[in-house]
Amino acid sequence: MSTADPRDPDQDPSDGSGHGSDDIDAEFARLTEGLSLDSLDETPLTVEDVLSETPAEEKEPTIAVVATSVATSQALAGAIRLGREARTDGIDIPTGSRTLETRTGAIAVGELEETAAHDLAAIASTALQRNGIVLFWRRGDRMTATRYKGGERGEDISPAIVLGAVDDVVEELLLGTTAVDELEEGIDPSTVTRAEALAWIAGKGKRK
């Protein structure tokens, strides 16, 4: 008479003694101890969920400053308005942009993503054909400075080289020691009419 090898995978674990199925149930209970059935009701992650998660670096605040030598915020707002009209590539004035005055010239500022920041600089420099401008942009530890002239992007330069030539408020905005909301309201270039733009560039009149 032969005895079945308990290690034989073909051997029925419940060999008539009734203990095999009990052992399996006990082992399953041990393995699942502490698991919450509530978690089984949660919707599983999809590929789209994973791909749509925003990287941590993109959650950091951004700031763009277009520094110019234009005398007034009205004139710069007018130039941006006409610059958008003059371009044929379809880029528009980024939402959230506004112009402000500083002691070294008017600036255009906004909490803009990098692409939008470069769009704003390109539009502004299209109207300011003879004047070079500098776009400063920062996110987290990354700060850049880019020259623009005649609507075209120029060279990238060290921000430290050109920050000394602009008002201190530009550096304060870039470093976060001054927030955009702490400054005056300024002018949103996208709300400027063509008539206002022409008048402001000519140095005549102010918005009522």
LUMVEXZA-339042 format. One record per residue: residue number from 1; x, y, z of N, C-alpha, C in turn. Coordinates in nm, 3 decimals. Layout:
N
[NUM,[X,Y,Z],[X,Y,Z],[X,Y,Z]]
...
This chain:
208
[1,[0.085,-0.117,0.000],[0.000,0.000,0.000],[0.089,0.123,0.000]]
[2,[0.059,0.215,-0.096],[0.143,0.335,-0.109],[0.077,0.454,-0.046]]
[3,[0.161,0.545,0.002],[0.110,0.670,0.063],[0.134,0.785,-0.032]]
[4,[0.031,0.865,-0.057],[0.044,0.977,-0.152],[0.142,1.079,-0.098]]
[5,[0.225,1.128,-0.187],[0.323,1.232,-0.151],[0.249,1.365,-0.138]]
[6,[0.251,1.429,-0.019],[0.176,1.555,-0.001],[0.229,1.666,-0.088]]
[7,[0.352,1.647,-0.143],[0.407,1.752,-0.229],[0.364,1.735,-0.373]]
[8,[0.293,1.628,-0.403],[0.250,1.601,-0.540],[0.143,1.702,-0.579]]
[9,[0.167,1.786,-0.683],[0.068,1.887,-0.720],[-0.060,1.830,-0.770]]
[10,[-0.059,1.705,-0.812],[-0.182,1.643,-0.862],[-0.265,1.582,-0.751]]
[11,[-0.209,1.580,-0.631],[-0.279,1.519,-0.518],[-0.387,1.614,-0.469]]
[12,[-0.509,1.568,-0.446],[-0.619,1.648,-0.394],[-0.587,1.690,-0.252]]
[13,[-0.585,1.824,-0.224],[-0.551,1.867,-0.088],[-0.650,1.820,0.014]]
[14,[-0.777,1.801,-0.025],[-0.874,1.746,0.070],[-0.883,1.598,0.042]]
[15,[-0.798,1.521,0.108],[-0.782,1.378,0.077],[-0.882,1.291,0.151]]
[16,[-0.994,1.355,0.183],[-1.094,1.278,0.254],[-1.092,1.304,0.401]]
[17,[-0.984,1.364,0.448],[-0.975,1.390,0.592],[-1.050,1.516,0.632]]
[18,[-1.076,1.605,0.529],[-1.147,1.729,0.558],[-1.058,1.841,0.604]]
[19,[-0.926,1.813,0.619],[-0.836,1.916,0.672],[-0.781,2.006,0.564]]
[20,[-0.773,1.955,0.435],[-0.710,2.033,0.329],[-0.778,2.167,0.306]]
[21,[-0.908,2.168,0.288],[-0.981,2.292,0.259],[-0.977,2.386,0.379]]
[22,[-0.975,2.331,0.500],[-0.967,2.416,0.619],[-0.834,2.489,0.624]]
[23,[-0.728,2.417,0.587],[-0.595,2.479,0.588],[-0.588,2.592,0.487]]
[24,[-0.648,2.573,0.369],[-0.646,2.676,0.265],[-0.724,2.799,0.312]]
[25,[-0.841,2.776,0.373],[-0.922,2.888,0.422],[-0.846,2.966,0.528]]
[26,[-0.777,2.894,0.616],[-0.703,2.959,0.724],[-0.589,3.043,0.667]]
[27,[-0.519,2.990,0.564],[-0.408,3.062,0.503],[-0.458,3.187,0.431]]
[28,[-0.573,3.177,0.362],[-0.632,3.292,0.293],[-0.669,3.400,0.393]]
[29,[-0.727,3.359,0.505],[-0.765,3.454,0.609],[-0.642,3.526,0.663]]
[30,[-0.531,3.450,0.678],[-0.409,3.511,0.730],[-0.353,3.613,0.632]]
[31,[-0.355,3.580,0.504],[-0.299,3.670,0.402],[-0.382,3.797,0.385]]
[32,[-0.511,3.788,0.406],[-0.598,3.903,0.383],[-0.628,3.980,0.510]]
[33,[-0.568,3.939,0.620],[-0.593,4.006,0.747],[-0.547,4.153,0.740]]
[34,[-0.633,4.245,0.778],[-0.599,4.387,0.779],[-0.635,4.460,0.651]]
[35,[-0.673,4.385,0.546],[-0.712,4.452,0.423],[-0.852,4.508,0.436]]
[36,[-0.872,4.631,0.382],[-1.003,4.693,0.387],[-1.076,4.669,0.256]]
[37,[-1.197,4.620,0.266],[-1.277,4.598,0.145],[-1.315,4.729,0.079]]
[38,[-1.308,4.840,0.156],[-1.343,4.970,0.099],[-1.250,5.006,-0.016]]
[39,[-1.123,4.962,-0.004],[-1.025,4.997,-0.106],[-1.057,4.931,-0.239]]
[40,[-1.134,4.822,-0.236],[-1.169,4.754,-0.359],[-1.269,4.833,-0.441]]
[41,[-1.337,4.929,-0.375],[-1.437,5.009,-0.444],[-1.376,5.129,-0.515]]
[42,[-1.248,5.159,-0.487],[-1.185,5.275,-0.548],[-1.160,5.249,-0.696]]
[43,[-1.179,5.356,-0.777],[-1.157,5.344,-0.921],[-1.009,5.330,-0.949]]
[44,[-0.967,5.228,-1.021],[-0.824,5.209,-1.048],[-0.770,5.319,-1.137]]
[45,[-0.640,5.351,-1.124],[-0.575,5.451,-1.207],[-0.566,5.402,-1.350]]
[46,[-0.586,5.494,-1.444],[-0.571,5.462,-1.585],[-0.442,5.525,-1.636]]
[47,[-0.403,5.491,-1.757],[-0.285,5.551,-1.819],[-0.304,5.702,-1.831]]
[48,[-0.426,5.744,-1.865],[-0.454,5.886,-1.878],[-0.434,5.960,-1.746]]
[49,[-0.474,5.895,-1.634],[-0.457,5.956,-1.502],[-0.310,5.983,-1.474]]
[50,[-0.227,5.884,-1.504],[-0.084,5.896,-1.475],[-0.021,6.004,-1.562]]
[51,[-0.056,6.004,-1.692],[0.003,6.101,-1.784],[-0.042,6.242,-1.757]]
[52,[-0.163,6.258,-1.698],[-0.216,6.392,-1.675],[-0.168,6.454,-1.545]]
[53,[-0.097,6.378,-1.463],[-0.047,6.434,-1.338],[0.057,6.541,-1.367]]
[54,[0.043,6.656,-1.303],[0.134,6.768,-1.327],[0.264,6.748,-1.249]]
[55,[0.379,6.754,-1.319],[0.506,6.742,-1.248],[0.518,6.848,-1.141]]
[56,[0.588,6.816,-1.032],[0.600,6.908,-0.919],[0.658,7.042,-0.961]]
[57,[0.756,7.040,-1.054],[0.820,7.166,-1.094],[0.723,7.258,-1.166]]
[58,[0.621,7.202,-1.232],[0.526,7.284,-1.304],[0.420,7.344,-1.213]]
[59,[0.417,7.302,-1.088],[0.323,7.359,-0.992],[0.379,7.485,-0.926]]
[60,[0.509,7.510,-0.946],[0.570,7.627,-0.886],[0.523,7.752,-0.959]]
[61,[0.507,7.864,-0.887],[0.460,7.987,-0.951],[0.560,8.039,-1.053]]
[62,[0.508,8.109,-1.154],[0.592,8.168,-1.257],[0.573,8.319,-1.258]]
[63,[0.672,8.389,-1.310],[0.662,8.534,-1.325],[0.739,8.576,-1.450]]
[64,[0.679,8.662,-1.530],[0.743,8.715,-1.650],[0.745,8.866,-1.641]]
[65,[0.859,8.925,-1.677],[0.872,9.071,-1.679],[0.938,9.111,-1.811]]
[66,[0.868,9.192,-1.890],[0.926,9.246,-2.013],[0.970,9.389,-1.982]]
[67,[1.100,9.410,-1.979],[1.156,9.541,-1.944],[1.183,9.622,-2.071]]
[68,[1.135,9.747,-2.072],[1.152,9.833,-2.189],[1.198,9.971,-2.144]]
[69,[1.228,10.055,-2.242],[1.264,10.195,-2.213],[1.149,10.289,-2.247]]
[70,[1.031,10.234,-2.272],[0.914,10.315,-2.302],[0.878,10.400,-2.180]]
[71,[0.839,10.525,-2.205],[0.824,10.620,-2.094],[0.705,10.590,-2.003]]
[72,[0.592,10.549,-2.060],[0.471,10.533,-1.978],[0.408,10.396,-1.998]]
[73,[0.330,10.356,-1.898],[0.259,10.228,-1.909],[0.152,10.235,-2.017]]
[74,[0.094,10.357,-2.039],[-0.005,10.372,-2.145],[0.058,10.348,-2.282]]
[75,[0.176,10.408,-2.304],[0.242,10.391,-2.433],[0.282,10.246,-2.458]]
[76,[0.328,10.176,-2.353],[0.365,10.036,-2.370],[0.242,9.950,-2.397]]
[77,[0.133,9.978,-2.326],[0.009,9.904,-2.349],[-0.038,9.925,-2.493]]
[78,[-0.027,10.050,-2.541],[-0.066,10.079,-2.678],[0.023,10.006,-2.778]]
[79,[0.153,10.002,-2.749],[0.247,9.934,-2.839],[0.216,9.785,-2.846]]
[80,[0.186,9.725,-2.732],[0.153,9.582,-2.731],[0.025,9.556,-2.810]]
[81,[-0.072,9.646,-2.792],[-0.199,9.632,-2.867],[-0.174,9.637,-3.017]]
[82,[-0.094,9.731,-3.064],[-0.066,9.743,-3.206],[0.030,9.634,-3.254]]
[83,[0.117,9.589,-3.166],[0.209,9.482,-3.202],[0.134,9.354,-3.231]]
[84,[0.033,9.326,-3.153],[-0.048,9.206,-3.179],[-0.115,9.217,-3.315]]
[85,[-0.164,9.334,-3.348],[-0.231,9.356,-3.476],[-0.135,9.341,-3.593]]
[86,[-0.010,9.378,-3.572],[0.088,9.375,-3.681],[0.141,9.236,-3.709]]
[87,[0.132,9.146,-3.615],[0.187,9.011,-3.634],[0.094,8.926,-3.720]]
[88,[0.153,8.836,-3.794],[0.076,8.750,-3.884],[0.078,8.603,-3.840]]
[89,[0.141,8.576,-3.726],[0.151,8.436,-3.681],[0.039,8.395,-3.587]]
[90,[-0.051,8.487,-3.558],[-0.169,8.451,-3.479],[-0.151,8.450,-3.329]]
[91,[-0.032,8.481,-3.277],[-0.016,8.481,-3.131],[-0.092,8.599,-3.072]]
[92,[-0.144,8.580,-2.953],[-0.227,8.682,-2.890],[-0.165,8.728,-2.759]]
[93,[-0.215,8.840,-2.710],[-0.167,8.893,-2.583],[-0.207,8.795,-2.472]]
[94,[-0.113,8.743,-2.396],[-0.147,8.644,-2.293],[-0.240,8.702,-2.186]]
[95,[-0.335,8.622,-2.145],[-0.426,8.662,-2.038],[-0.347,8.682,-1.909]]
[96,[-0.377,8.790,-1.838],[-0.308,8.818,-1.712],[-0.192,8.915,-1.727]]
[97,[-0.171,8.966,-1.849],[-0.062,9.062,-1.871],[-0.109,9.203,-1.833]]
[98,[-0.016,9.284,-1.784],[-0.047,9.426,-1.760],[0.081,9.507,-1.765]]
[99,[0.065,9.635,-1.794],[0.181,9.724,-1.802],[0.185,9.817,-1.682]]
[100,[0.306,9.845,-1.638],[0.328,9.929,-1.520],[0.446,10.023,-1.549]]
[101,[0.455,10.131,-1.473],[0.565,10.224,-1.489],[0.671,10.204,-1.381]]
[102,[0.797,10.217,-1.421],[0.908,10.215,-1.326],[1.000,10.331,-1.361]]
[103,[1.098,10.356,-1.278],[1.186,10.471,-1.301],[1.277,10.451,-1.423]]
[104,[1.296,10.326,-1.468],[1.382,10.301,-1.584],[1.303,10.269,-1.710]]
[105,[1.172,10.278,-1.704],[1.089,10.248,-1.820],[0.973,10.157,-1.784]]
[106,[0.873,10.157,-1.869],[0.755,10.075,-1.844],[0.787,9.927,-1.860]]
[107,[0.718,9.846,-1.784],[0.734,9.701,-1.792],[0.599,9.636,-1.816]]
[108,[0.603,9.519,-1.876],[0.483,9.435,-1.889],[0.506,9.313,-1.803]]
[109,[0.411,9.280,-1.718],[0.429,9.171,-1.622],[0.310,9.076,-1.626]]
[110,[0.333,8.958,-1.574],[0.225,8.861,-1.563],[0.278,8.730,-1.508]]
[111,[0.192,8.655,-1.444],[0.228,8.521,-1.394],[0.205,8.423,-1.509]]
[112,[0.300,8.422,-1.603],[0.281,8.353,-1.730],[0.370,8.230,-1.741]]
[113,[0.319,8.129,-1.811],[0.402,8.015,-1.848],[0.508,8.062,-1.948]]
[114,[0.610,7.982,-1.967],[0.724,8.025,-2.048],[0.685,8.062,-2.191]]
[115,[0.603,7.980,-2.255],[0.564,8.008,-2.393],[0.487,8.138,-2.402]]
[116,[0.393,8.160,-2.309],[0.315,8.284,-2.308],[0.404,8.405,-2.284]]
[117,[0.504,8.389,-2.198],[0.596,8.499,-2.170],[0.670,8.542,-2.297]]
[118,[0.716,8.444,-2.374],[0.785,8.476,-2.499],[0.690,8.535,-2.603]]
[119,[0.565,8.493,-2.601],[0.465,8.554,-2.690],[0.449,8.702,-2.658]]
[120,[0.441,8.734,-2.530],[0.425,8.874,-2.488],[0.544,8.958,-2.531]]
[121,[0.665,8.905,-2.514],[0.785,8.979,-2.553],[0.791,8.998,-2.704]]
[122,[0.753,8.897,-2.779],[0.755,8.906,-2.925],[0.656,9.012,-2.974]]
[123,[0.537,9.014,-2.914],[0.436,9.112,-2.953],[0.483,9.254,-2.921]]
[124,[0.535,9.273,-2.801],[0.582,9.406,-2.760],[0.693,9.456,-2.850]]
[125,[0.788,9.368,-2.882],[0.903,9.412,-2.961],[0.868,9.433,-3.108]]
[126,[0.756,9.376,-3.152],[0.711,9.399,-3.289],[0.679,9.547,-3.311]]
[127,[0.615,9.607,-3.213],[0.580,9.749,-3.224],[0.699,9.840,-3.192]]
[128,[0.787,9.794,-3.105],[0.903,9.876,-3.064],[1.023,9.840,-3.152]]
[129,[1.009,9.864,-3.281],[1.108,9.819,-3.378],[1.249,9.867,-3.348]]
[130,[1.264,9.990,-3.304],[1.398,10.046,-3.284],[1.452,10.021,-3.144]]
[131,[1.368,9.974,-3.056],[1.408,9.956,-2.916],[1.422,9.808,-2.882]]
[132,[1.537,9.770,-2.833],[1.552,9.634,-2.783],[1.487,9.622,-2.646]]
[133,[1.434,9.507,-2.616],[1.374,9.482,-2.486],[1.431,9.353,-2.429]]
[134,[1.407,9.330,-2.301],[1.456,9.208,-2.236],[1.340,9.140,-2.165]]
[135,[1.326,9.012,-2.191],[1.227,8.931,-2.120],[1.296,8.857,-2.007]]
[136,[1.248,8.879,-1.885],[1.291,8.801,-1.770],[1.180,8.701,-1.738]]
[137,[1.220,8.579,-1.707],[1.120,8.478,-1.671],[1.178,8.388,-1.563]]
[138,[1.090,8.354,-1.469],[1.138,8.267,-1.360],[1.032,8.167,-1.318]]
[139,[1.080,8.046,-1.290],[1.001,7.942,-1.222],[1.093,7.871,-1.125]]
[140,[1.060,7.877,-0.997],[1.143,7.811,-0.897],[1.285,7.864,-0.899]]
[141,[1.381,7.774,-0.912],[1.522,7.812,-0.913],[1.571,7.852,-1.052]]
[142,[1.486,7.841,-1.151],[1.528,7.871,-1.288],[1.488,8.014,-1.326]]
[143,[1.587,8.094,-1.363],[1.562,8.230,-1.409],[1.635,8.252,-1.541]]
[144,[1.565,8.312,-1.638],[1.625,8.336,-1.768],[1.606,8.482,-1.809]]
[145,[1.690,8.527,-1.899],[1.678,8.661,-1.959],[1.705,8.646,-2.108]]
[146,[1.616,8.703,-2.189],[1.626,8.688,-2.334],[1.604,8.823,-2.401]]
[147,[1.691,8.856,-2.492],[1.676,8.980,-2.568],[1.577,8.960,-2.682]]
[148,[1.500,9.067,-2.711],[1.408,9.068,-2.826],[1.425,9.201,-2.898]]
[149,[1.416,9.195,-3.032],[1.419,9.318,-3.111],[1.346,9.295,-3.242]]
[150,[1.264,9.391,-3.279],[1.191,9.381,-3.405],[1.100,9.261,-3.414]]
[151,[1.050,9.217,-3.302],[0.960,9.103,-3.301],[1.028,8.968,-3.304]]
[152,[1.161,8.968,-3.301],[1.235,8.843,-3.309],[1.312,8.815,-3.180]]
[153,[1.317,8.688,-3.145],[1.392,8.647,-3.026],[1.541,8.654,-3.054]]
[154,[1.614,8.710,-2.959],[1.758,8.720,-2.972],[1.829,8.624,-2.880]]
[155,[1.941,8.667,-2.829],[2.024,8.579,-2.747],[1.974,8.570,-2.604]]
[156,[1.999,8.457,-2.541],[1.978,8.440,-2.398],[2.102,8.492,-2.326]]
[157,[2.081,8.568,-2.222],[2.192,8.627,-2.148],[2.175,8.600,-1.999]]
[158,[2.280,8.624,-1.925],[2.271,8.606,-1.780],[2.185,8.717,-1.720]]
[159,[2.082,8.680,-1.642],[1.999,8.783,-1.580],[2.079,8.882,-1.498]]
[160,[2.186,8.836,-1.433],[2.266,8.923,-1.348],[2.328,9.038,-1.427]]
[161,[2.354,9.015,-1.555],[2.418,9.117,-1.637],[2.324,9.235,-1.661]]
[162,[2.196,9.208,-1.679],[2.102,9.314,-1.718],[2.013,9.363,-1.603]]
[163,[2.007,9.291,-1.494],[1.922,9.335,-1.383],[1.968,9.469,-1.327]]
[164,[2.097,9.495,-1.334],[2.148,9.621,-1.281],[2.104,9.743,-1.360]]
[165,[2.052,9.720,-1.482],[2.010,9.832,-1.567],[1.862,9.862,-1.557]]
[166,[1.789,9.786,-1.478],[1.645,9.807,-1.466],[1.608,9.841,-1.322]]
[167,[1.487,9.886,-1.304],[1.438,9.924,-1.171],[1.445,9.805,-1.075]]
[168,[1.467,9.835,-0.949],[1.477,9.729,-0.847],[1.351,9.643,-0.839]]
[169,[1.237,9.700,-0.879],[1.112,9.625,-0.869],[1.115,9.501,-0.959]]
[170,[1.191,9.506,-1.068],[1.201,9.390,-1.156],[1.265,9.274,-1.081]]
[171,[1.376,9.299,-1.014],[1.442,9.195,-0.937],[1.353,9.146,-0.823]]
[172,[1.282,9.239,-0.760],[1.194,9.201,-0.650],[1.082,9.108,-0.697]]
[173,[1.029,9.136,-0.816],[0.926,9.050,-0.872],[0.982,8.912,-0.904]]
[174,[1.100,8.909,-0.961],[1.161,8.782,-0.999],[1.199,8.698,-0.877]]
[175,[1.241,8.763,-0.770],[1.280,8.692,-0.650],[1.162,8.660,-0.559]]
[176,[1.047,8.718,-0.590],[0.928,8.691,-0.510],[0.915,8.775,-0.385]]
[177,[1.003,8.875,-0.367],[0.992,8.961,-0.250],[0.881,9.064,-0.268]]
[178,[0.841,9.085,-0.392],[0.725,9.168,-0.424],[0.636,9.089,-0.517]]
[179,[0.508,9.084,-0.486],[0.412,9.012,-0.570],[0.346,9.108,-0.667]]
[180,[0.302,9.057,-0.779],[0.236,9.140,-0.880],[0.115,9.211,-0.820]]
[181,[0.042,9.140,-0.735],[-0.079,9.197,-0.676],[-0.049,9.313,-0.581]]
[182,[0.075,9.326,-0.539],[0.111,9.435,-0.449],[0.136,9.565,-0.525]]
[183,[0.149,9.556,-0.657],[0.176,9.674,-0.738],[0.046,9.740,-0.780]]
[184,[0.057,9.854,-0.844],[-0.062,9.923,-0.893],[-0.135,9.837,-0.994]]
[185,[-0.258,9.873,-1.022],[-0.342,9.790,-1.109],[-0.284,9.778,-1.249]]
[186,[-0.228,9.885,-1.303],[-0.171,9.881,-1.437],[-0.278,9.876,-1.545]]
[187,[-0.234,9.846,-1.667],[-0.324,9.842,-1.782],[-0.314,9.708,-1.851]]
[188,[-0.427,9.646,-1.877],[-0.432,9.522,-1.952],[-0.430,9.557,-2.101]]
[189,[-0.323,9.526,-2.173],[-0.313,9.566,-2.314],[-0.425,9.510,-2.402]]
[190,[-0.479,9.395,-2.363],[-0.584,9.334,-2.446],[-0.714,9.413,-2.443]]
[191,[-0.728,9.506,-2.348],[-0.851,9.585,-2.339],[-0.838,9.722,-2.407]]
[192,[-0.720,9.751,-2.460],[-0.695,9.881,-2.522],[-0.752,9.884,-2.664]]
[193,[-0.820,9.994,-2.698],[-0.871,10.009,-2.834],[-0.760,10.060,-2.926]]
[194,[-0.781,10.049,-3.054],[-0.681,10.096,-3.149],[-0.663,10.248,-3.138]]
[195,[-0.773,10.318,-3.119],[-0.766,10.464,-3.107],[-0.685,10.503,-2.982]]
[196,[-0.710,10.435,-2.873],[-0.634,10.462,-2.750],[-0.486,10.433,-2.771]]
[197,[-0.458,10.321,-2.837],[-0.319,10.283,-2.859],[-0.244,10.390,-2.938]]
[198,[-0.304,10.438,-3.045],[-0.240,10.540,-3.128],[-0.220,10.669,-3.050]]
[199,[-0.320,10.706,-2.970],[-0.311,10.831,-2.893],[-0.204,10.820,-2.786]]
[200,[-0.197,10.706,-2.719],[-0.100,10.689,-2.611],[0.042,10.684,-2.663]]
[201,[0.060,10.619,-2.777],[0.194,10.612,-2.835],[0.241,10.752,-2.876]]
[202,[0.147,10.835,-2.920],[0.179,10.973,-2.958],[0.194,11.063,-2.836]]
[203,[0.170,11.006,-2.719],[0.185,11.084,-2.595],[0.067,11.173,-2.564]]
[204,[-0.049,11.139,-2.618],[-0.169,11.221,-2.599],[-0.275,11.142,-2.522]]
[205,[-0.323,11.202,-2.416],[-0.437,11.148,-2.346],[-0.406,11.031,-2.256]]
[206,[-0.501,11.003,-2.165],[-0.494,10.890,-2.075],[-0.631,10.825,-2.071]]
[207,[-0.631,10.699,-2.030],[-0.760,10.629,-2.018],[-0.842,10.693,-1.909]]
[208,[-0.970,10.713,-1.938],[-1.060,10.774,-1.840],[-1.114,10.666,-1.747]]
